[in-house]
Amino acid sequence: MRYVDAGYVIALGALALYAVVLLLRHRRLERAAARRTAAPGLAAEHGSVRADDASGASARGVRR
């Protein structure tokens, strides 16, 4: 195997890993949105994420 071939293998492997990470993040965000939609008052009662704060910062100022 030449160095050029090895470079392509590394680049394609990194892209595949990035795609998997994006897929997992997307699924996690969908589940969180579904939970928030199912119980809209639940998150505000426990002080996790305020409904009016779309940045992801919690009511206590800790980013999750």
C-alpha positions as CSV (number, residue, x, y, z in Angstrom):
1,M,0.0,0.0,0.0
2,R,1.3,3.4,-0.9
3,Y,1.2,6.6,1.2
4,V,-1.4,8.1,-1.1
5,D,-3.7,5.1,-0.6
6,A,-3.2,5.2,3.1
7,G,-4.2,8.9,3.1
8,Y,-7.4,8.1,1.3
9,V,-8.2,5.3,3.8
10,I,-7.6,7.7,6.7
11,A,-9.7,10.5,5.2
12,L,-12.6,8.2,4.4
13,G,-12.4,6.6,7.8
14,A,-12.6,10.0,9.5
15,L,-15.6,11.0,7.3
16,A,-17.4,7.8,8.3
17,L,-16.7,8.4,11.9
18,Y,-18.0,11.9,11.6
19,A,-21.1,10.7,9.9
20,V,-21.8,8.2,12.8
21,V,-21.3,11.0,15.4
22,L,-23.7,13.3,13.5
23,L,-26.3,10.5,13.3
24,L,-26.0,9.7,17.0
25,R,-26.3,13.4,17.9
26,H,-29.4,13.8,15.7
27,R,-31.1,10.9,17.3
28,R,-30.3,12.2,20.8
29,L,-31.7,15.6,20.0
30,E,-34.8,14.1,18.5
31,R,-35.4,12.1,21.7
32,A,-34.9,15.2,23.8
33,A,-37.3,17.2,21.7
34,A,-39.9,14.4,21.9
35,R,-39.6,14.3,25.7
36,R,-40.0,18.0,25.9
37,T,-43.0,18.0,23.6
38,A,-44.6,15.1,25.6
39,A,-44.2,16.9,28.9
40,P,-43.7,20.6,28.3
41,G,-43.9,21.7,31.9
42,L,-41.7,19.0,33.3
43,A,-38.4,20.5,32.2
44,A,-39.3,23.9,33.6
45,E,-40.4,22.4,37.0
46,H,-37.1,20.7,37.6
47,G,-35.0,23.7,36.4
48,S,-33.2,21.9,33.6
49,V,-33.7,23.9,30.5
50,R,-36.0,27.0,30.3
51,A,-38.6,26.9,27.5
52,D,-37.6,30.4,26.3
53,D,-33.9,29.5,26.1
54,A,-33.0,27.9,22.8
55,S,-29.3,28.0,23.3
56,G,-29.2,24.9,25.5
57,A,-28.2,26.8,28.7
58,S,-30.0,25.6,31.8
59,A,-31.7,27.7,34.3
60,R,-28.7,27.4,36.6
61,G,-26.3,28.5,33.9
62,V,-24.7,25.1,33.3
63,R,-24.6,23.9,29.7
64,R,-25.6,20.3,29.2
